[in-house]
Amino acid sequence: MHLLLFILLFLLAYGFGNWREWLKYNHTIFYVITSNLLYNFFCHDKLLWEYKPDYFLMSHTIIDLLYTFIALPAITLLYLSFYPFDKPMFRQVRYIGQWVLSSMAIEYVFYKFDRLLLHNNYYYWMDLLFYLVMYSMIRLHYSRPILTYVLSTGIISFMLWYFHIPLK
């Protein structure tokens, strides 16, 4: 399942991503990659979610690296390529909502087929908040990166505290 998602996202990004202006999105893609790597660094001993291997992908680490360097950059490129920057706020909110619901629907399939395991008091419903924050922060980083880093520090600190993640 994971491999199929990686291939699909790669093909969608290749076919529909705004590659002519990919440098505009480059810093935000690095922000998303760094955010995922930070999650794995901080939560290494106490994961909130874990990808269960498929037949071809043998470990959570390999799967997570593929998410970090293929899936998340592809999602970010697609998300920003079609973001309605010049539209009214309600259209932007609707766009974010569509991405949140789509991400939750895809993740639900992985959750139901035991390809995504949730741990340490992290529940599926929390993904609604997670994806709302994630897509909002991607959008914010595109236009206000310094503010995004400040807010990200606060969000990370809150999550470490809320989920009792030990810093060793």
Phi, psi and omega in degrees: 000316181298315181299319178298318178296317179300315180296315180299313180296320178299314180294319177297316179294319179296318185278327188239351180291154180276077185288337179296329183241032185298333179295333176296330185261354187304312182295323179289323176297318177295324176299316180294316178300312180298320179299316180292321177295323177295319176304312181293327177291307183291323187258015183309317182270353182211073182293144174269324174223152184216135178273123178275131185298148170268190181292322184269334182255116196268351181210159176302321183298314179297314180299316182293324176295323176293322174298316184296316189256353177238300187295308184294318174299321179296315178299316181296316179298313180295315181301312181284331180298326184250006182297133182278069185303320186265013180262165178299159184304320182298327177291322178293318178296319178297319179299313177300316179301321179296319178292321178299309182295321178296316180296319179294321179296315178296315181295327180299321177298315179296320179296313182292330179266016177058034173261352175228120180251135180253136186228168167052050176065025170260125185242158183304320182299335180293341178296333176302312178293317181302310182290326174301314179293314183302308183290327176293319180289325175299313179297315181296319180298325181301322183253334183222071187297320182297315177300321180297319179296320178296311179296322180298320178299317177294318180295316179298315179300317178298314182294321177299319179290312185297319183265007177055050180277119181286137176257106183256000000 
